[in-house]
Each structure stands twice: as structure tokens, then as C-alpha cells.
Amino acid sequence: MPLMAFGQSMLTPDEAILAAMQQQPSLQAAAWTVKAKQYGEKAALTLPNPEINVESPTGEFYALGLLQSFDFPTVYARQKKVAEAETSLAQSAQKIQENELRFQVRSQYLVAQMADYQRAQWVSRDSLFEAIARASVRQFEAGEIDFLQKNRSENEAAEVHQRRIMAEKNSTLQKQQLAVWMGSAEIGPLLPLRAEPMMPLSETSGEQNPQIEYQQQQQYLAEQQVRLAKSKALPNFSLGYLNQGPRNTPLDYQFRASVGVPLWAGQYRAGIQAAQAESRSAAASVAAQSQQITLQLAQVELAIQMNADLVRYYEQEALPRSRALLAAALRMREAGELDYLGLLRMVDAVFDTQKAYFEAIQSMKTAENQHLFLLGQ
């Protein structure tokens, strides 16, 4: 599929997911699997080929014969049910692929958002450290500070500049990775990473998770296979035409019919027992999967709440204090009350607080993405 361009408009996560779902090969493969199973439903009612034969039953002439065999009608009805269950199972597998794709694209979008924030932070940090380094050079030349402070300021500025270059490259790479998921040649800017209102978590359930639905469909398929195995023990039939007597034998006596009697009950019993064991295994898998999803939901919801509390702490306390600290440190440096080494430590502490704040947002968004994944959304 040719790569698409998304221009320079703001790209949302939903738009990224929609673009990825339209071109993702794994989804196309799943769709074809569903199509193949749907064709298989038509084959469920297929009869054996009729047998046409020529015999000389009396040694005087050749007679043309026809024989058609077929199973008990119940067999065909249950084969149809099994084929329909296999189609439903393939559709459930397709939903799993879609859910996993949404999770992967949201995850990459979040990584790209964080990389974009880190790039912006290092750009801001680079500008500030560059200004501090220039000021230190001027003050060193004026004899106001010693060589140690000047050298430390320049070294810090050079290191921050290199970190900025690395952050810019990483931001570009992460957006390129997102573009690959979308099958796009170019994507516009992303939404800024921010702490949006948290989704309601009360009374959430994982019953809509595609993994649970898939296990339930497997259980239903196993139940239908049990019924099909039982129907195999029913008699089968054949109808035909062949003149076994003289040429003038009445037409009524030229037909033949037979019934297949299922005398070997042991082989049918073994097939039924195997199908029943598969059914019980599938039922246990449903319960196990449901239990696992429930436990994972509880863990993820706790992670969301804990990180939301941490985000609120940074917004209400840590960030205001760090901004006030930076402003005070710059004033003290201008007044000569703080040396450059102290100023650099203050600036590092302020940016570390900002970084921790956005990492808390990222952790909260990661947990929310996992929450959506577990809910099949």
C-alpha cells in the first residue's frame, strides 16, 4: 500500500489508530481468515460424490448403476454449526488483532509525545545554560568570578547542548516509528503531553476483552464438536439404482437401499470423550482468562490512581515551588549572592522536577492505555 501523508495538522491518537488499521497487514490477514471460514460454512453440507458404475450382473448384458451415500441428516446440521462456530472464532481472533494494534499505536504515540516533550525541555534548558555560560565568560573576563566557575558553566552548557541534539534525534525517530505504524510518509505535530481528566474507573469489567470472547468462542466450538461427534454414531444411508436381474425386471425392483449400522461403538465413544475433554478444557480456559483479566484490571486501576495522585502533587506543590526556586536563584545570581556552581545545581533541580512531573503523566497514560486494552477498547 502506498505511503500516505498527513500534512502538518495536529495528529490525534484516534487518527493514528484509524490510519494504522486501514493498512496493517496483520489485520488484512485476519480478515482473509474470516473470509475463508465463511466459505467453509458452505462446504459443511457437501455430499460424497455419486458413484456411477457399469456391471454385468447376469453375464448376459451390462447394466448402468448409480449409488449415492449420505450421512444421517443430523450430521450435516451439526457440521454447519461447527463451521459457523469456526467463523465466529476467526472473528474473535480478528478482534484480538485490532485490540493489540490499538494498544501498540497508542503506546507509540505516547512514546513520541514524551520524546517531543523531552526535546522541548532540552531546547529550553540549552538556551538557559548557554545564557549562563555567556554571562560567566563576561564576568570571568571582568575578574568577577574565578576560572573554576567559568569552566564549570561552559562544560555544563556543552553537555546540555549535546543532550539537546540527542533529544531532537530521538523525537524524530519516535515520530518516524509512529509513521511506520500508520503507513504514512509524513505526519504532523502531535498533541502535547498533558494530564487530562482521568477516566471513570468504577464498576469496570473485562468481560468485553477480546481474549475472553475468544476463549468463550473456543468453548462454544468445542461444545458443537461434541454434538457432531455424537451424531457420527448415527446410521448412514445409501440409495442407488442397478438392475440385478433380467432386462425385463420391473423398475420397482431395480433400486437399492442400504443402512450403515454403527456397530463399532468403541471408536465413536472415544471420539465423543475426546471432544468432551476439549470442551471442559475450553470452559476452564474461559474462567482462567477472566480471572487473569480481573487481576490485571485491579493492578492497572491502582497504577492510574497512584500516578494521578502524584501528578496532582507536582501540579499543586512541586512545580510551583520549583518555579519560585528558579526565579529566586536567578535573582540571587544577579545580586552576587549565589555563585555559578550553586545556580547550576538549582537549575538542574528545577528541570529534574519538571522531568519527574511528565514521567508521572507518562506512567498514568501508560496505565490508562493498558486499561483500555484490557477492556477491549
N, C-alpha and C positions, 0 to 999 in steps of 0.2 A: 504494500500500500504506500503511495507517495506521502512524503512528509508534509504536514500542514504547518502553516504559520499563524500564530495567534496575535500578531501585531504588538502594540505597546499598551493596550488597555489592561487594567488591573485583572489579574487571573485569580479566580476563586478556587477553593478546593473542589467544589461540585463540578465546575467546568473542567478541571483537570481529570476528575474521575470519569466524566462523560466522554471526554476525548479518548482516554485510555480504553474504555470499554468498547468503543467503536472499532478499534483496530487491534486489540490484544489477540495474538494467535491462540493462546490457551482457551479463550472464550469461544473462538471460532471452532476449535477442535471439539469442545464440549457441545456446541450447537449441532455439529455434524453427528456426534454420537447419539444425541437425542433423535435426530432425523433417521438414523439407521435403525434405532429401536422402534420407531413408529412404522417403518417399513416392515420390521419383523412381526408386528401385530397382524399384518395381512397374511403372513406365512403360517400363522398359528392354525389356520383352518385347512391347510393343504392336505389333500388326499393322496395316497400312493398312486403311482401310475397304473392305469388298467393294463392287464395282460391280454394280448391277442395271440392266439395260437391256432395251429392247424394240426389236426390229428386224423388218424385212420382207425377209429375205434373198433370197426368190424372187419377190417382188412379188405373191404370192398370199395371204399370211397374215402375221400378226405372231407372232413367236416371243419368248418371255421368256428372257433370258440372265442369267448370274451369272458374275462374274470375281473371283478373289481372288489378289492378288500377295503375295509374301513373299520376304525375303532368304534367303541361304544360312544354315542353322541356326547355323553358327559365329558369324555376326554378332550374333545375339541373345545367345549365351553371353558374347561379349566386351563387348557393351553392358551386360550385367548386371555384369560385372567392373568396368567403368568407373564405373557408378553406385555400386557398393559402395565403390570407391576414393574417390569424391567424398564419400560419407558419412564415411568414416574421416578424410578431410582436414578436414571440418567439425568432427568430434570433436576433432581435434588443435588446431584454431583455438579451440575452446571451452576446452581445457586451457590455452592461452596466456592467454586472458582470466582464467581462475581464478588462474593463477600471478601475473599482473600485479596482480590485486586483492589477493591475499595480501601482495604486496610493498608496495603502496600503503597498506594498512591498518596493517601493521607499522611502516612509516615514519611514518605519522601518530601512531600510538601512542607511538613513541619521541620524536617531537617534543613531544607532550603531556606525556610523562614528564619531559623536560628542562625544559619550561616550568613544570611543577609544582615541580621541584627549585629552579629559579631563584626562583620565588615564595617558597618556604620560606626560601631563603638571604637574600633581601632583607628578609623579615619579621624574621629573626634579626638581620640587620645593622642594620635600622631600630631595633629595640629597644636594641641596644648603643649606637648613635650617639645615640639620644635620651637614654639614661642619661648618656653622656659630656657631652652638651650641658647637661643639667640641673646636672651637677656643676660644669661650667665656669662657669655663671652664679652658682652659690653661691660659688665661690672668687673670682670677679671681685668680687662684692659684698663679700666679706670682705677684698678687697685682696691676695689671694694670687697672682693672675695678672693679666696686662695685658689691655687691650681686644682686641688682635690675636688672642690665643689664644681668648678667649671668642667673638669674632666668627667666627673660622675654624671652631670647633666647631659653632656654630649653623648656619652655612652648609652644612657637610658633612652635618649631621643633616637639614636641609631637603631637600638634593639626594637623599640616600639615601631619604627618605620618598617623594619623587616617583618614584624608580626602583621602589620597592616597589609603588606604585599601578599603574605601567605593567606590572610583572611579574604582578600579580594579574589585570589585564585580559587580558594575553597568555595566561595559563594558562587562563582561562575560555574565550577564543576557540579555543584549540587543542583543548580538550575538546569544544567545540561542533562543530568541524570533524570530529573523530572520530565524534561522534554522527551527523553527516550521512552519513558512510560507512556507518554501521550502520543507518541508517533509524530512529534512536531519538530519542525526545523528551527522554530524561534518562538519564545514565549515572552509575554510582557512582564511587568513588575508584579510581585506577589503582595498579598495583603500583609500589613505589618503584624508582627507577633505581639499580641496583647492579651491581657486576662479578661476574656469576655464572661458574661454571667454563666455560671455553671448550670448544666442540665439537671433537671429534677431526677433524683435517684430513688425516690420512694416507690416501693412495690414493683421494682423491675424484675423481669423474668427472662430466663434464657430459653424458653420453650420455642421461640421463633428462630433460634440458632440453626443454620443450615446443617451443621453436623448432627444435631439431634434429629432433624427432619430426615436426614439421610439414613440414620440408624433405624428410624421408625419405618421408612420405606423398605429397608432391608428385612425388617421383621415381617412386614406385610407380604413381601415377595416370598419369604420362607414359608409363611402360612399357606400361600397359594400353591407352592411346590408340594407341601404336604397333601393338599387336596388332589393335586394332579397325580402324585404317587399312589394315592388310594384308588383313583379312577383307573389306573393302569391294571388293577386286579380285576376289572370288569371284563366280560366276554367281548371278543371282537367278531366281526362278521365278514362274509364274502358272498357276493352274488355273481352269477355268471350264466353263460349260455353255451351249451355244447351238445350236439346230437350224439348220444351214445348208442343209439340203435339203428335200425334200417332207415332208408331215406324217407319212408312213409310214416315214420313215427310222429304221432300228433305233436303239435307245437307245445302243448302244455307240459309234455314230458321231456322237452329239450332244455329246460332251465335247470340250474343247480344252485344250491344254497348251502352254506356251512356256518357253523358257530365255533369259535375258538374258546375252549373251556380252560380257564386259568387253574389248572390242577397243581402247578408247582408254586404253592402258596409261600414257601420259604423265601424265594427270591423277591417276591413282592413285599413280604413283611420286612425284609432287610432294607429295601428302598424306602419304605414308609418310615421305619425307625431312624434312618439316616436323615430324612427330611425333617422329622420331628426334633431331632437333636439340633439341627441347624436353626430351627425356629426358636428353640429355647435359648440357644446361644445369642441369637439376634435380640431377643427380648432382654437378656441380661446386659447386652451392649448398650441398649437404649437407656437402661437405668444407670449404668456406669457413666455414660456420656452426660446425662442430665445432672448427675451428682458432681461431675468434674466442672461443668459449666457453672453450676450454682456456687461452688467454692471459688472459682476464678472471678465470678462477678463480685462476690463479697470482698475479695482482696483488692480488686480494681477500684471499687467504690470507696474503700478505705483510703487508697492511694490518692484518689481525687480529692477527698475531703481534707486529708493531711496537707497536700500541696496547696489547696485553696486557702487553708489557714495560714500557710507560710507566705503565700502571695499577699494576703491581706496585711500580714505583719510588715512585710517590706514596704507596701504602699503607705501604710499608716504611720510607721515608725522609722524603719531603717533608711529608706530613701530620703525622707525629709531631713533626717539627721546628717546623712552623708552630703547632701547639697549644702546644708548650713556649714558643715565642716570644711568643704572645699572653698566656699566663699570666705570663711574666716582665715583659712590658710593663705589664700591669695592676698588678703588684706595685710596679714602679718608679714608676709614676704615683702610686700611693697613698703611696709614701715620698718623693715630691717629687723623685725623681732623673731624671724624664723629663717634658718639657713636653707640652702637649696636641697640638702640631703633630707631635711625634715619635710620640706614641701613635696618632694618626690614620693616619700612614704605616704603622705596624706593623699596625694593624687591616686597612687596605686590602691589605697584602701577604698577610696570612693568608687573607682572603676570596678574593683572586686565586688563591692556591694551591688552595683548595677548588674554585673555578670551573674551573681547569685540569684538576683531577682528574676532575670529572664530564664535562668536554668530552672527555677521553680515553676515558672509558667510553662516551659517546655515539658517538664515532668507531669504537670497537670494535664496538658493537652495530649501527651502520650497515653496517659491513663484513660482519658476520655475517648481517644481513638480505640483503645483496647475494649472499652465498654461498648462502643458502637459495634465493634467486631463480634463481641460475644452475643449481642442482641440481634446480630444478622442485619445490621443497618449500614 
